[in-house]
Amino acid sequence: MKTASIQDVLASFRPGQRVFFQGGPGECLHLHDALRDNPGVAAGVDFWSCLIPGINRLDYGSLPGDVRVTTFMASPTLEASIATGRTQLNAMPYSQIGETLAQTDFDATILHVSPPDRHGRCSFGVACDTPGIVAPRAKRRIAFVNPRMPFLPGAETISADKIDLAIEINAPLIAPSASPTVTKNEVLDAIGRNAAELIPDDSIIQSGIGDTPAAVVAALRFHRGLRVHSGIITPEYQALAEAGALDTSPGNLTGVAWGGPSFYEWVKQSGFALASIGATHAHAVLAALPRFVSIGSAIEIDLAGNLNLEWRMSRRISSVGGASDFMRGAAVANGGLSIIALQAASGGASRIVPSIAAPTIPGELADAIVTEQGVARLKGLGPRERAEALIAIAAPEHQPFLSRAAETILR
């Protein structure tokens, strides 16, 4: 590795270049701060990144100096630069993000890695979803080498001699603004209990980002023999292992670990493998997992089971992410089950609605819908039975309206 400074990296930028930088917990704030403090240095550069809602909280496209970004998932953080056109949103399922990156050439990729081990390998640590895909496609590989990025025994790595420029730093990894462990909440506890009753021991589980999927995972502490194949793990999985619910023999897999230093210390000895999108989200891989259970959430669900994962009122606040990949995998896996967990109402409005004009995920993939009011098992039901099952788990004050709407829709 040739040691360099961030100024060397900035000096290498040229108009027309396509440069990838890591998102998720692999985001390095040194790049953001250098672009902020040197406006115009990246003019004409097309930055790409897989920025993850709920993890990455900086809007690169709103930096001075006309910084341009291409990414794949919307979030409130990016709303301003998406509106101005400086951030281009190419919304697609996570599996397709991996496929797109694997077919895209980059002039440079900016990685965040651990120092090399005695074999000369640098670990991608807690963020393995994209770097192993983009690094081979890049003409130059630039890496922030950080002793605080843990060298995880099961994580993907890169040989130090494949890194063209190394910027040595010693800085904390980005971290949740508060503990990602779910705080005590009676509604979330009820949702977690209702969903946990659907999940057999010895299942292979996956969960999305957010308090509600986390509450379901936390409620599995009395299960036994659970395995994991997920895009992300959080401290709830550590709690499962410590409660004896997880089978911790080799074979558990994730792409990203998201938490704090003590959680990352646990991940080191947990036996988890961390790998790229092609391993975590590929349809053929997911379809072959027996008893695969997908645990996700939604902003809204309509009476046909269609899911809205993107829009709140007229604001696009998220994107499909890995939800459709995991739901499709669960739909065809032997003994598979897809659970969508959400609060029945929020801010006085029902989250079960009569219809969704442009659903993110169609109703035929919806299997079990869980609220604090109960469970609606939709698989195999006709339109009227689906509507009745969903109305039964809506907030009681909204059920009369939904019943009237169903009669009009199903007339």
SULZI-V425254 format. One record per backbone hydrogen bond with DSSP energy under -1.0 kcal/mol. NH is the residue of the N-H (numbers start at 1). CO is the residue of the C=O. Records with the same first field share a line. If there is no record, write none. Layout:
NH = CO + CO
//
This chain:
4 = 166
9 = 5
10 = 6
11 = 7
12 = 9
13 = 10
16 = 44
17 = 14
19 = 46
20 = 108
21 = 48
22 = 110
26 = 23
27 = 24
31 = 28
33 = 29
34 = 30
35 = 31
36 = 32
37 = 33
41 = 38
43 = 40
45 = 42
46 = 17
47 = 68
48 = 19
49 = 70
55 = 52
56 = 52
62 = 59
63 = 60
69 = 86
70 = 47
71 = 88
82 = 78
83 = 79
84 = 80
86 = 81
87 = 81
88 = 69
90 = 71
94 = 321
97 = 93
98 = 94
99 = 95
100 = 96
101 = 97
102 = 98
103 = 100
104 = 101
106 = 137
107 = 18
108 = 18
109 = 140
110 = 20
111 = 142
113 = 144
114 = 123
117 = 121
120 = 117
122 = 158
124 = 156
127 = 124
128 = 255
133 = 130
134 = 130
135 = 131
137 = 134
138 = 135
139 = 106
142 = 109
143 = 165
144 = 111
145 = 167
146 = 113
149 = 146
152 = 150
155 = 152
158 = 122
160 = 120
162 = 159
163 = 160
164 = 141
165 = 141
166 = 2
167 = 143
169 = 145
189 = 185
190 = 186
191 = 187
192 = 188
193 = 189
194 = 190
195 = 191
196 = 192
197 = 193
198 = 195
199 = 196
202 = 224
203 = 200
204 = 291
205 = 227
206 = 293
208 = 295
214 = 210
215 = 211
216 = 212
217 = 213
218 = 214
219 = 215
220 = 217
223 = 220
226 = 245
227 = 203
229 = 205
230 = 253
233 = 256
237 = 234
239 = 235
240 = 236
241 = 237
242 = 238
243 = 239
244 = 241
245 = 240
247 = 226
253 = 228
254 = 273
257 = 126
258 = 233
264 = 260
265 = 261
266 = 262
267 = 263
268 = 264
270 = 267
273 = 252
274 = 154
275 = 254
277 = 129
279 = 276
280 = 276
281 = 277
286 = 282
287 = 283
289 = 286
291 = 334
293 = 204
294 = 337
295 = 206
296 = 339
299 = 308
300 = 308
301 = 351
302 = 306
303 = 354
305 = 302
307 = 361
308 = 300
312 = 315
315 = 312
317 = 310
318 = 310
323 = 320
326 = 322
327 = 323
328 = 324
329 = 325
330 = 326
331 = 327
332 = 328
333 = 329
336 = 333
337 = 292
339 = 294
340 = 368
341 = 296
342 = 370
346 = 349
349 = 346
351 = 344
353 = 301
360 = 307
361 = 307
365 = 362
366 = 363
368 = 338
369 = 376
370 = 340
371 = 374
374 = 371
376 = 369
378 = 367
381 = 378
386 = 382
387 = 383
388 = 384
389 = 385
390 = 386
391 = 387
392 = 388
394 = 391
398 = 395
402 = 398
403 = 399
404 = 400
405 = 401
406 = 402
407 = 403
408 = 404
409 = 405
410 = 406
//
